[in-house]
Amino acid sequence: MPSADLRFVEGVSPSIRGLEKVIREIADSSVPVLLSAEGGTGKKATAERIHYLSARRDTPFRTFTCGGLDSESFSTTMREMDFPSAGTVFLEEVADLSAESQQKLLEFLPRVEGNGHGTGSSVRLITGTAKDMESEVRAGRFREDLYYRISAINLRIPPLRQRKEDIPLLVNFFLTKYAADFHRPVPVLSAETHRLFAEYGWPGNLRELEDAAKAIVVLGDEALAMGGLRSLLKPDHRNGDRVSLKEAAKAASREAEKELILKVLNRTRWNRRRAAQELQISYKALLYKLKQIGYGEYGTS
């Protein structure tokens, strides 16, 4: 079961059970950890899991996104990190640090004894990346000495398509979370939706699954929320073949828009002007959209 204070969900797949075992073993160490994974796999949640399983759980957990930090901003970040009760610091997308910031991070890193407990700083550093760090080093974009310092322990988080046994647990977690957030009942999903979740490749990983669950709760209409995902379940998108998150979002948006238009038109008995008012778009825009989806000649003005 997920802990109440974080979003790491203990799964049943072999890969996640193995990862959880390692997390428990290293939690109390001060050795820097590098989390390598595709976007949306839950690197921050994993970093939080390490923190809350450690003796540092009562100290702050801080997150900084490296991509948005220039050299001066990163210097400020280093100063914020370097105080006695700093706890755990998670640097998201560490590969995006500039050369100057990489030097500053190298200078900041505390020396670590062989037993894994820091001697100079109370900070536990965890970094995350979606990039191949060894390729970044070979290309000269990331310092080799810094790479070895931050990757004393390198944990690889599996993508969702490689841990599909965990999807039911994750879906239930997200549905329960958003039902509570929006004061709605927890939806009971149909067998068809469970099948779609199991067959889809999830290129956006946990983030995409979370968005799907949130849409089901917010819309209160499972068929409408799942329309975009259903349109992506074509042979070339099955079995984990890659499809860009942008493509998935566009397809989901188009399908959801179509379903919503048809739903409103049915409610207004296909009175297009009333439907346009309800949808808060111009009559001309609605006619154009109806033509796009093949219903241009249906309805009354």
Secondary structure, DSSP 8 states (H G I E B T S, - for coil): ---TTS------SHHHHHHHHHHHHHTT--S-EEEE--TTS-HHHHHHHHHHTSTTTTS-EEEEEGGG--HHHHHHHHHHH-STT--EEEEETGGG--HHHHHHHHHHS--B-TTS-BSS---EEEEEESS-HHHHHHTTSS-HHHHHHHTSEEEE---GGG-GGGHHHHHHHHHHHHHHHTT-------HHHHHHHHHB--TTHHHHHHHHHHHHHHHS-HHHHHHHHHHH-SGGGBTT----HHHHHHHHHHHHHHHHHHHHHHHTTTBHHHHHHHHTS-HHHHHHHHHHTT-TT-SB-
